[in-house]
Amino acid sequence: MKRRAVALLLSVTTLLLLWLWLGVGYYYSYIDHDEHAIYFIKKGLTLRRKFINPFANEGDPLPINALAPDVRDELAVYCRYAYGVMRNDEKSLDDCRARIIHDVL
């Protein structure tokens, strides 16, 4: 009986840790000259845990077309897993940007 309970406990713990790894992501927010880790539940499972949110700071948010291509790509990945935005077009990313700014404020 004890072996079965230990095996069950280990299985549940393993599944929980796996879900935490695959289902929870984070990004860093820079507010008041401090760095804060912000955690979120991903909309899809991925091995990636750390994401970049270019609007997680105190500065004025840039329009999507003013972002560098690599920052725009990181934004698209973040929007996909944080908000479920699957398309990488201008309108989808702009809608995601509006949601991010709304959530930050």
Secondary structure, DSSP 8 states (H G I E B T S, - for coil): -HHHHHHHHHHHHHHHHHHHHHHEEEEEEEETTEEEEEEEE-SS--S--B---TT-BSS----GGGS-HHHHHHHHHHHHHHH-----SHHHHHHHHHHHHHHH-
